[in-house]
């Protein structure tokens, strides 16, 4: 085979064979296929697309390019969760212990953030002593013993995707749905879970801005699961405004703890119930989504999810007193209010601008080398639909440095749109995609 012929066939809109896709991926990882050849192929995919079978073959070829985690030593049907990313998305911190408390083993591998806030791993490092690096055997043993574990991804997990994503990032080929879907699913398949629930975000603060495109991505990832023998469900949810009130690492951990206590933001609780229902269903713990939701609510109200989080933190070397007393978590030196320039109703909040404001304060990484300040971030005081008076606080900036405070404040004020009319609150969840089909609720 020759890379030239494969590129040409895809450029002409032809369907590639399984062997051709494997040849291309293996050659790219080994260096036999050059960057410029892979860039040409990625552009051809952007223009011509891929069939479900091609996309599944690409997913498996990338999953097989490095380590694959064998979780067969974990009892029960292992279920994982992945979000396409958003602002204030601390869902995993609530969902993993809550689902585990209901009897489904959750073996979650997470990454660090690059952008407006840290990833789940960064957030958990707000807890002193918490170990994110676990050996495969430690990971398996902990899930068997505790019911859940959250660990950093292996250094050699899906190297083909790491290499291809870096290339796509500089060749205007990121926003291809088959390439996005195979990138996400290759990591989940290599991670070894039996079933995966996806939270596909749509809106201003999400990677997928367009709702129809978000559903297309969700449907393609569920189709990949079907092709490769994994059960997958996807919830399509709103990311036009941040999820919950807190944006920033320790701030989000504190809000997740409040949610497990039963006093968290309603939108955060609801999305956890939606995703958790699908996780329990796919894990075989509940027969359907409705009975799964009841199980989750009982566990939440009884404090079982919070107790499971404490158990997981202890198992991974973290100090559980930070969960029992979240006031001990890292805190910023100053809290600077951002006030409303006029009276009216909050009509919209640009989630991305809120995320950028948090990043400017140090809550996220502008580059891979950036250090995260765990204590800083943004706490919203007004959400869409809320009335506001001129001079009333819209949000708070939690800061440790004056360096980019003015810019962050300007971003945050600009994120709010205030008008004289109260608009209807946007839906939180747009629909569900499963192997049985697509349900669009809004």
C-alpha positions in Angstrom: 0.0 0.0 0.0 1.0 3.6 -0.5 -0.2 6.6 1.5 -0.5 8.5 -1.8 -3.2 6.1 -3.1 -5.2 6.2 0.2 -5.1 10.0 0.2 -6.2 10.1 -3.5 -9.1 7.6 -2.9 -10.4 9.6 0.0 -10.1 12.8 -1.9 -12.2 11.3 -4.7 -14.9 10.4 -2.1 -14.2 6.6 -2.2 -14.7 4.4 0.9 -11.4 3.2 2.4 -10.9 -0.5 3.4 -10.1 -1.5 7.0 -6.6 -2.5 5.9 -6.0 0.9 4.3 -7.0 2.8 7.4 -4.9 0.6 9.6 -1.9 1.0 7.3 -2.3 4.8 7.4 -2.6 5.0 11.2 0.3 2.6 11.9 2.5 4.3 9.4 1.8 7.7 10.9 2.7 6.5 14.4 5.9 4.8 13.2 6.9 7.9 11.1 6.6 6.1 7.7 3.6 8.3 6.8 4.6 11.9 7.0 2.9 14.9 8.6 2.1 16.4 5.3 0.6 13.2 4.0 -1.6 12.8 7.1 -2.6 16.5 6.9 -3.7 16.0 3.3 -5.7 12.9 4.2 -7.4 14.7 7.2 -8.4 17.5 4.8 -9.9 15.0 2.4 -11.9 13.5 5.3 -13.1 17.0 6.2 -14.4 17.5 2.7 -15.6 14.0 1.8 -16.6 12.6 5.2 -16.4 8.9 6.3 -18.9 6.1 6.5 -19.9 4.7 9.9 -17.7 1.6 9.1 -14.7 3.7 8.2 -15.1 5.8 11.3 -15.3 2.7 13.5 -12.2 1.3 11.7 -10.3 4.6 12.4 -11.4 4.5 16.0 -10.1 0.9 16.5 -6.9 1.6 14.6 -6.1 4.5 16.9 -7.2 2.6 20.1 -4.8 -0.2 19.1 -1.9 2.2 18.5 -0.8 2.2 22.2 -1.7 0.7 25.5 -5.1 -0.8 26.1 -6.4 -1.1 29.6 -7.6 -4.6 30.5 -10.4 -4.1 33.1 -11.6 -7.7 33.1 -10.3 -8.0 36.6 -13.1 -5.7 37.8 -16.3 -7.4 38.9 -19.5 -6.3 37.1 -20.2 -4.3 34.0 -17.8 -1.3 34.0 -19.2 2.0 32.8 -17.4 5.2 32.0 -18.5 8.8 31.2 -17.1 11.4 28.9 -18.0 15.1 28.4 -17.1 17.0 25.2 -16.2 19.9 27.6 -17.8 23.0 28.8 -17.6 25.8 31.4 -18.2 24.9 35.0 -18.4 21.2 34.1 -17.7 19.5 37.4 -20.1 16.7 36.6 -17.7 13.8 37.0 -16.9 14.9 40.6 -20.6 14.3 41.5 -21.5 11.5 39.0 -18.6 9.0 39.6 -19.3 8.5 43.4 -23.1 8.8 43.0 -23.3 6.1 40.4 -20.8 3.9 42.3 -23.0 4.3 45.4 -25.8 2.7 43.4 -23.7 -0.4 42.7 -22.3 0.3 39.2 -18.5 0.0 39.0 -17.0 3.3 37.6 -13.5 3.1 36.2 -12.7 6.5 34.9 -9.6 7.8 33.2 -9.4 11.5 32.9 -7.1 14.1 31.5 -5.9 17.5 32.4 -7.5 20.7 31.0 -6.1 22.9 28.2 -8.2 26.0 28.1 -10.5 27.9 30.4 -10.4 25.6 33.4 -8.5 22.5 34.5 -9.7 19.0 33.8 -11.1 16.6 36.4 -7.6 15.5 37.4 -6.6 19.1 38.0 -9.7 19.7 40.1 -9.1 16.6 42.2 -5.6 17.9 43.0 -7.2 20.6 45.0 -7.4 17.9 47.7 -4.0 17.5 49.4 -2.4 14.1 48.9 -4.9 12.9 46.2 -3.0 10.5 43.9 -4.0 10.8 40.2 -1.3 8.3 39.0 -2.4 4.7 39.7 -0.9 1.6 38.3 -3.3 -0.6 36.3 -3.5 -3.1 39.2 -4.0 -0.3 41.8 -6.8 1.1 39.6 -8.5 -2.3 39.3 -8.1 -3.2 43.0 -9.6 0.2 44.0 -12.7 -0.2 41.8 -13.3 -3.7 43.2 -12.8 -2.4 46.7 -14.4 1.0 46.6 -16.6 0.9 43.5 -14.9 3.7 41.7 -11.6 5.3 40.8 -10.5 8.4 38.8 -7.0 8.3 37.5 -4.8 10.1 34.9 -4.5 8.7 31.5 -1.6 6.4 30.6 1.3 8.2 28.9 1.0 5.7 26.0 -2.8 5.6 25.7 -3.9 6.2 22.0 -0.6 7.9 20.8 -2.1 8.0 17.2 -4.8 10.3 18.5 -2.4 12.6 20.3 -0.3 12.9 17.2 -3.2 13.4 14.8 -5.0 15.9 17.0 -1.9 18.1 17.2 -1.7 18.0 13.4 -5.4 18.8 13.0 -5.1 21.7 15.4 -2.7 23.5 13.0 -4.2 22.4 9.7 -7.9 23.6 10.1 -9.1 20.0 10.3 -10.4 19.9 13.9 -14.1 20.4 13.1 -14.7 17.2 11.2 -17.3 15.1 12.9 -15.9 11.7 12.0 -12.4 12.8 13.2 -13.9 14.2 16.5 -16.0 11.1 17.1 -13.1 8.7 16.5 -10.8 10.8 18.7 -13.1 10.6 21.6 -14.2 7.0 21.2 -10.6 5.7 20.7 -9.7 6.9 24.2 -12.8 5.4 25.7 -12.3 2.0 24.0 -8.6 1.9 25.0 -9.7 2.8 28.5 -11.4 -0.6 28.7 -14.9 0.2 29.9 -17.8 -2.1 28.8 -20.2 0.8 28.3 -19.8 4.6 27.9 -22.2 7.4 28.5 -21.4 10.7 26.7 -22.4 14.2 27.6 -22.3 16.0 24.2 -22.4 19.8 24.9 -24.0 22.3 22.5 -23.8 26.1 22.6 -21.6 29.1 23.1 -19.3 27.4 25.7 -19.1 24.1 23.9 -16.9 22.7 21.2 -20.1 22.1 19.1 -21.8 25.4 18.8 -24.6 24.1 16.5 -27.3 21.8 18.0 -27.8 19.8 14.9 -24.1 19.2 14.6 -24.0 18.1 18.3 -26.7 15.5 17.6 -24.8 14.3 14.5 -21.7 13.9 16.7 -23.7 12.0 19.3 -25.2 9.7 16.7 -21.9 9.0 15.2 -20.3 8.0 18.5 -23.2 5.8 19.4 -22.8 4.2 15.9 -19.1 3.6 16.5 -20.0 1.8 19.8 -22.4 -0.4 17.9 -19.8 -1.2 15.2 -17.1 -2.2 17.8 -19.4 -4.0 20.3 -19.6 -1.4 23.0 -22.8 0.0 24.5 -22.9 3.7 24.2 -25.5 6.4 25.1 -25.2 10.1 24.6 -27.1 13.0 26.3 -27.1 16.2 24.3 -27.0 19.1 26.8 -27.0 22.9 26.8 -23.7 24.9 27.3 -24.9 28.4 26.3 -24.4 29.4 30.0 -22.0 27.8 32.5 -23.1 24.7 34.4 -23.7 25.6 38.0 -22.3 28.8 39.5 -18.6 28.0 40.1 -15.9 28.1 37.4 -12.5 27.3 38.7 -10.8 24.2 40.2 -11.3 24.3 44.0 -14.4 26.3 43.5 -15.9 23.6 41.4 -14.9 20.9 43.9 -16.7 22.8 46.6 -19.8 23.1 44.5 -19.7 19.4 43.7 -19.5 18.6 47.4 -22.6 20.8 48.0 -24.4 19.0 45.2 -23.7 15.6 46.9 -25.0 17.1 50.1 -28.3 17.9 48.3 -27.8 21.7 48.2 -26.1 22.2 44.8 -27.3 24.0 41.8 -30.4 22.4 40.2 -28.9 22.3 36.7 -25.9 20.5 37.9 -28.0 18.0 39.9 -30.3 17.4 36.9 -27.6 16.7 34.4 -26.0 14.3 36.8 -29.3 12.5 37.2 -29.8 12.3 33.4 -26.3 10.9 32.8 -26.3 8.7 35.8 -29.6 7.1 34.8 -28.0 6.0 31.5 -24.9 4.8 33.3 -26.9 2.6 35.7 -29.0 1.3 32.8 -26.0 0.4 30.7 -24.3 -1.2 33.7 -27.3 -3.4 34.2 -28.0 -2.1 37.7 -31.4 -0.7 36.7 -33.8 -1.9 34.0 -34.6 1.5 32.6 -33.9 5.2 33.0 -36.9 5.9 35.3 -36.0 3.4 37.9 -32.3 4.4 37.6 -33.2 8.0 38.4 -35.1 7.0 41.5 -32.1 5.0 42.7 -29.8 8.0 42.2 -32.2 10.3 44.0 -32.4 8.0 47.0 -28.6 7.7 47.1 -28.2 11.5 46.8 -30.7 12.3 49.5 -29.3 9.7 51.9 -25.8 11.0 51.5 -24.4 7.8 50.0 -22.8 9.7 47.1 -21.0 12.0 49.4 -19.8 9.0 51.5 -18.5 7.3 48.4 -16.6 10.4 47.4 -14.9 10.5 50.8 -14.1 6.8 50.5 -12.6 7.3 47.0 -10.5 10.3 48.1 -9.2 8.3 51.1 -8.4 5.3 48.9 -6.3 7.6 46.6 -4.3 9.2 49.4 -6.3 12.4 49.7 -7.3 14.1 52.9 -11.0 13.4 53.5 -11.3 16.3 55.9 -11.3 18.6 52.8 -14.5 16.9 51.6 -16.1 17.1 55.0 -15.0 20.7 55.4 -14.7 22.2 51.9 -13.8 25.6 53.4 -10.3 24.1 53.8 -9.9 23.9 50.0 -7.5 26.4 48.3 -9.0 29.9 48.3 -8.1 33.1 46.5 -6.8 36.1 48.5 -9.4 38.5 47.2 -13.0 38.4 46.0 -13.8 41.2 43.5 -17.5 41.8 42.7 -18.6 42.5 39.1 -21.8 44.6 39.2 -24.6 45.1 36.7 -24.3 48.2 34.5 -28.1 48.5 34.3 -31.4 47.1 35.6 -33.4 44.4 33.9 -33.3 40.7 33.4 -30.3 38.4 32.5 -31.2 37.3 29.0 -28.0 35.5 28.1 -24.6 34.6 29.6 -21.8 33.7 27.1 -20.3 30.6 28.7 -17.1 30.9 26.7 -16.4 34.5 27.9 -16.9 33.4 31.5 -14.4 30.6 30.9 -11.9 32.9 29.4 -12.3 35.3 32.3 -11.5 32.4 34.7 -8.5 31.4 32.6 -7.1 34.9 32.7 -7.1 34.7 36.5 -5.1 31.5 36.3 -7.9 28.8 36.6 -6.9 27.3 33.2 -4.0 26.8 30.9 -3.3 29.1 27.9 -0.5 26.7 26.9 0.5 23.2 27.9 3.3 24.7 30.1 0.9 27.1 32.0 0.6 26.4 35.8 -2.9 26.4 37.2 -3.8 28.4 40.3 -6.3 26.0 42.1 -8.0 28.7 44.2 -9.0 31.3 41.6 -12.0 31.5 39.3 -15.4 33.0 38.8 -18.6 32.5 40.9 -21.8 33.6 39.1 -24.5 35.3 41.2 -27.1 35.8 38.5 -28.1 33.3 35.8 -30.4 33.5 32.8 -33.9 34.7 33.7 -32.8 36.3 37.0 -33.9 40.0 37.6 -31.0 42.4 38.4 -30.7 46.0 39.6 -28.1 48.4 38.4 -25.0 48.1 40.7 -26.1 44.6 42.0 -23.4 41.9 41.8 -23.6 39.7 38.7 -20.6 37.6 39.6 -17.5 37.5 41.7 -13.9 37.2 40.6 -11.7 35.1 43.0 -8.2 36.5 42.4 -4.6 36.1 43.6 -3.0 38.5 41.2 -3.9 41.9 39.8 -2.0 41.2 36.5 -5.0 40.4 34.3 -7.8 41.4 36.6 -9.0 44.3 34.5 -9.2 42.1 31.4 -11.0 39.4 33.2 -13.5 41.9 34.6 -14.2 43.3 31.2 -14.7 39.8 29.8 -17.1 38.9 32.5 -19.2 42.1 32.2 -19.3 41.5 28.4 -20.5 37.9 28.9 -23.8 39.1 30.4 -26.7 40.4 28.2 -29.2 42.3 30.2 -32.5 43.5 28.8 -35.9 44.7 29.8 -37.8 41.5 29.0 -37.6 38.3 30.9 -36.8 35.5 28.4 -37.7 31.9 28.9 -35.0 29.8 30.5 -33.3 27.6 27.9 -33.7 23.8 28.2 -30.9 22.0 30.0 -31.1 18.8 28.0 -32.0 18.7 24.3 -32.3 14.9 23.9 -30.9 11.4 24.1 -29.2 9.2 21.6 -29.0 5.4 22.2 -28.6 2.3 20.1 -32.4 2.4 19.8 -32.5 5.8 18.1 -32.6 9.5 18.7 -35.0 11.4 21.0 -35.1 15.2 20.6 -36.9 16.8 23.5 -36.2 20.5 22.6 
